[in-house]
Amino acid sequence: MLTHLDPYFQYPANDCEETPLYLAARKGYLYMVIEMLKTCQSLAYLGPKGKTALHAAVLSHNRGIVCEIVEKKRELAIQVDENGWTPLHYAAYGMDDLGACVIVQRLLEYGRSAAYIVDNVRKRTALHIAACRGNARIMRQIISKCTDCCELTDDRSWNVLHYAVISKSDEALQVVLRISSLIELINEKDIKGNTPLHLLAVSRPYLPSIICDGEEDLNAFYKQHVRSRDNLLADLQQPKERILEWMEDLGNGPMGQICINKKRSWEIQDLRSGPKEAKVLAEFEKSKDSFLVVSGLVATVTFAAAFTLPGGYKSDERDPDQGTAILSKNSAFEVFVISDSIAMVLSTCSVFIHFIVMLLGYQEKYWWLIRSALLFIMFAMGAMVVAFATGTYAVLSPSLGLAIATCFIGLSFFIYVSYMLKRLYSKHLEKAYLEAATSISRMWIKIRLSRPLLS
């Protein structure tokens, strides 16, 4: 209504330097923005700290408002705030969903040069930000429109692949490495002589499959320039710990401390004290004989149980089913046979994996095999207990009380396992609660100290 009364009135900003259009865009009020853009002839697009209403629309993650504003005033797509961030930088930093892809597509459509604009702090492009955050969809959008912006580097001479390594996302690496013309980026050095391959070797227990077993061009490049992760580590110009600190130093941005997404599978912070896999492998190697004995024992017992069936075999020569199990029609016996087979197969797989790892060596890249073997033997023990309980129940079923008692005693194994897991989980939760309470207390103290004292 106010806009219709005086369409030429330029509504001023409030004390926080926020104009009505900026506020409407920041809050995500689409219809209000449409009305102001259609009616007002002297709209003010600016907001606090050099941001514009388009920055605000991107921050509100409202693609409808983004489309309306950028169609009305397309030059806002390349306008930077006081930190040198364009709306494309903010879109690259945010969520990596379909809505964000539409926003990025529209921003590039009206301001393709935004992909080449660097910020004031670290000289990072929007592609660097997207790669750092592991936002693979947004990276595809930017690279598809502006492939040559991949060659831009920041103030540390990091290219997009350096940032993709930081993101902890194999998908972000694949976006770049599947383009033949960009493969050479993996061998480009920063100001300290570290290539993306060096950062990968330092931060991961093994090189990702996209590099070792990738497409033809990448595989040829890998064979020509890289021999192994150990060779990469030997080529480092600095200690591993110093490089990890260098990787963590991402600086600040308009959103505060630049941080990677937390949903990734491996953490740089854990690698400084040594990968968890390496520690487990070392312990596993020390106890390999005990592990092999347990696996072999379970495999032997379950294999023997399959041929010494509870209840025995039919021995009547005149019976056409001679040699078959007497209790073959018994439900408990059927469960016994299935669980015994599962236990035998899993324990045998565990023994096989043990021998394979012994031949290949206890290396970090075979951690997935060790983890599989441990899981197999744990499930095999559970299946063996079920086989014992159901086998004894099948044999003792005429004496129902004794059968139930024996079955309960056997299955009490799972009660103990559940209790143990509950205790472990509760301790983990208690630790998490204590850490959260400590953080909240510190935050409350900071807030109290920052308030001026009342006279």
N, C-alpha and C positions, 0 to 999 in steps of 0.2 A: 504493500500500500504506500509506504514512504517513497519507494522508488518511482512510483507513478506520479506522485505529487510534484516532484522536481527531479526529472531524469538527468539533468545536467549538474546536479549538486555533487561535488566530490567529497565523499564522506571521509573525514580525517581519521588517522590512527589513534588508538587509545594510548594510555601511559606506557604500555608494553610494546608500542610500535606495531600493533596489530590492527589492520584495516578490517572492515566488515567482510570483504571477500576472502581475506586470508583466514579469518575465524571460521567462516562457513566451510571453506575448503578443508581446514584442519579438523573440523568436527565431522566432516563427511556428509554435510547437508546438500545433497545433490540438487533437489528442486529449488532451493534457495539460491544456489550458485547459478543455475540456469536462468532464474528470474532476474538476477542482478546483471548477468551478461547480456540478456536480451533487452533490458529496460534502460539501464544506466549508461549514459553517454560519456561520463568522465570517471571511470572506475580507477581506483588506486590498487595496483597489484602487489605492492611491496609489503614486507613484513619485517619482523625483528631479525637482526644480525645478517642483513643482506638477503634473506630468503624472500621468495615470492609466493604468491598463491599457488603456483604450480608445484613448488617445493612442498607446500603444505598438503596439497592433494596427493602427492606421492607418499608422503609420510602417513597419511590416513588410509593408504592402500585402497583408494577408491578410483577404479579405472574410469568410471563414468565421468567424474569431475575432471580427471586428467584429460580425457578426450575433449570435454567441453572447453576447458581453458586453453589448451594448446591449439585447438582449431580457431579460437577467437584471437589469440595473440601468440603466434608461433615462435616469436623471438625469445619467449620465456624458456624454451627448451634448452637454450645454450647459455642462459644467464646463471652466473655463479653467485654463491653467498660469500660471506667474509672469509670462509675457509677454503674457497675455491671449488666447492662442490656444486655440481649441476644437479638438476632433478634426476638425471640418469645415475649419478653416483648414489643417491639415496635409494633409488629403485634397485640398484645392484647390491646394496647392503642389506636390504630387507628380505622378505620371504621369497622362496624359490618355487612359487606355484604358478598356475595358469594365469591368474589375475595379474601377477607381476610380469609375466611374459607379454601380456597384452599392453601393459603400461610401457614396457621397454620398447616394444615394437612401435607404438605410437610416438614415443619421444624421438626415436631414431628416424621415423618417417618425416617428422617436422623439423628435426635438428640433428642431422647425421654427424655434424662436426662435434657434437657433444662427446662422442666416443673418443675423441683425441684430446680433450681438455684435461689437464692435470691439476691436482689440488695444490694448495699453497704449502703444505707441510712436508709431504714425502714425494711429491710429484707423481702421484698415483692416478691412473685413469679409472674409469668406471669398470673396465674389464679386470683390472688388478683387484679392485674391491670385490667383484663377483667371484673371482678365482679364490681369493683369500677366504671368503665365506663358504666356498664350495657350492655356489649356486650355478649348477651345470646348465640348467635351462636358460638362464639369463645369459650365461657365457655363449651358448649356441646362437642366441638372438643377436648379440653384439658382433660375434665373429662372422656370422652369415652376412651382415650388412657392411662390416668394416674389418675385413680380414687383416689388412695391413696394420691395424692398431695393435696387433699382437706383438709387433716388433718394438713397441715403445717400452722404455724402462724407467724405473723410478730413480730416486737420488742414490740408491745403493746399487744401481745397475741390475736390479731384479726385473726379469720379464714375467710374462703371465704364467709360465711354468714354475718359476720359483714360488709364486703365490699358490698355485695349484697344489704343490707339495705341502705347503703350510696348511692347507685346508683339510688335510687328512681324508680326502675324497678321491677314490680311484676314478669316479665318474668325471670329476673335473679334469683329471689328467687325460682321460680318453677323449674329451671334447677337443683338446688341442692336438694330441698325438695322432688322431685319426686323419688329420689333414696333412698330406705329404709335404706340402711346402713349409710347414711349421715344425717338422721333426728336428731340424737343426737347432731350434731354440733350446733343446735339452742339453746341448753342449756349450751354451753361452755362459761366460763367467761373470760374476758380480765383481764389485770393487775389491773384494778379498779373495778372488780367485775361485769361488765356489760355484759350480754349475748346479742346475736342478738335480742332476744325478747324484752329486755329492750330498746334497741335502736329503735326498731319499735314502742314501746309504747310511747316513748318520741317524736319521729319525725312525727307520724301520728295520726290523730284524731280517727282512728279505725284500728284494725288489719286486714290485707288483707284476702280475702276469702280463699286463698290457705292454710292458717294456721287454720282458724276457721272451714272451711267446706271442707278440703282437702281430699286426698285419705285415705283409711282405716288406714294405719300405722300412718300417720301424725295426723289424727283425734284422734286416740287412745292416741298418745303421748300428744296431746294438752289437752285432757280431764284429763290425769293423772297428768300433771305438771303445767298447766296453768288454772286459773279460770276465769280471766277477765283482760282487759287492766288496770282497776283501781288497781287490785292486783299487777300487774307488776310495776305500778308507785309507789305504796306504798313500794315496795321492793328496790327502788333506794338507792344507797349508797351516791349519790351526788345530789345537786340541778339540776333541769331539764336544766337550762341555761348553767351550767358547762358542762353537758354531750353533749349539742348541740355544744358548742365550741370544745369539744374533737372530735366530729364527723366531724367538718369542717376542722380540722387540718390534712390535707392529705400530707403536706410536699412538697418538690420539687423533680423533676426528670430531666432527660436529656431534656425533652420538656418544662421545666419551671415548674411553679406551677401545681401540679397535680389537675385536676379538673374533675368533673363529667360532663356527657353529659347534654346539656341545653334543650333537647327536652322532658324532663320528665314532668309529670303532677303536681307534688307537689314539693315545694322548702323548703329546710331546713332553708334558711335565713328568710322566711316568718314565720316560726314556732316559732322563738325566741320571737317575739312580740305577739304570740298567733295566732292560725289558723283563717283564714278568715271565715271559716264555723262557728266557735264558736261565732264570733262577729255577724254574720248574724242571727244565731239562737237566740242569746240574744235579738237582736232588734225585731226579729219576735215574740218572746214570749211576749214582751211588747205590741206589736200592734196586737196580735192575734184576739182580739174582732173586731177591724176595718176590718181586713182581712176577717173574717168570715161574717161580714155584707155585704161586697162587693160581696163576692162569692155567698152568699145566695140571694142577690138582683138580680144579673145577672141570677141565676138559676130560680128564681121565675118569673121574667119578660119574659124570653125566653120560659119557660114552658107555661105561660098564652098566649103568642103570638101564640103558635102552635094551640090553640083551639079557638082563636078569630081571625081567618084568615082575612087578608085584602080582601075586596070585598064580604065577607060573604059566605053563603052556598046556594045551590040550594034547594028551598022549594016547588017547584011544585010537588004535589003528583003523577001526571001522568008521571013525568019524571023518567025514570029508574035510572038516576044518582042522585036521590034525596039524600040530605045530604052531597054531595061532594062539594068541593070548586068551586066557580063560575069561578075563574081565573086559574084553574088548567092547562090550555093550554098556559098560558102566561109565556114567558121565564123569565121575571123579577120575577114573582111569584115563579117559580121553584128555582131560586137562593135564594130567601127569605127563602123558606122552608129548603134548605140544610144548609145555614149559620145559621139559627135559631137553627137547630138541633145540629150543631157543637158547638155553644155557650152554649146550654143547657147541653150537655154531658160534655164538658170541665169544666164548672163551677160546675157541680155536682161532678165531680171527685175531684175538688179542695176542696169542702166542705167535701167530704169523707176523703181525706188525712188529712185535718185539725183535724177531730175527731180521726183518727188513731194516729196521733202524740200526741194528748192530752192524749190518753190512754197509749201510750208507753213512753211518756216523751220527752221533748225537748233535746235530746242528739245528740252529734256530728255524731254518726254513722247513724242517720236518716236524715242527711243533704240532701241526694239525694231526699228524699220525699218532703222536703220543697222546694227545687229548682224546682221539677216537679210541685208542687202546684202553685208556683209563675208564671211559664211559662204558665200553663193551664189557669189561670185567665186572663193573659195578652192577650192570643190568643182568649179567650172567649169574651173579651170586643171588640176586633177587629171584630170578627164574628158577634157580636150583632149590631155594627154600620153598617156593610154590610147588615144585615137583615133589619134594619130600612130604609136604603137608597133604597134597592130594593123593599121593601114592599110598601113604599110611591110612588115609581115610577110606580109600577104595578097598583095602585089605581088611580093615577093622569095622567096616560098615555094619556087619551083623551085630556087633556090640556097639551101639550108637553112642553111648556115653563116653566110652574109651576113645572112639574115633574122633568125637568132637573135642575132647580134652587134648589129644595128640595134635590135632589140626590147629587148635588155638595156641598151643605151646610153640609149634613150628612157625606160625604166622606172627608170633610176638616179636620176631625179628623186625618186622616193618613198624611195629609200635615204637621200638627203640630207635630205629632210624628216623622216624617222624619226630620223636622227642629231641634227638640230637640236632636235627636240622632246625627245629624251632628255637632251640637254645642259641645256635649259631646266628640265626636270623635276628633274634631279639637283641643279641649283643651288637650286631651291625646297626640295627635301628637305634639302639640306645646311644651308640657313638655318633650317629647322624644327628639325633636330637640334641645331644650335648654341643656339637659343632654349631648347629643352627641357633641354639640358645645363646652361645657365646657371641656369635656374629650379631644377633639382635641386641644383646646387651651393649656391645661396643658401639653399635650404630646409635642406640638411645643415648649413651654417654656423650657421643660426638654432637648430637643434636642439642642436648642440654648445655654443653659447653659453648656451642656456637650462638646460643641465644643471649642477648644482652641482659645483664643483671638489672633487676627492678630496683629502683631507688626507694 
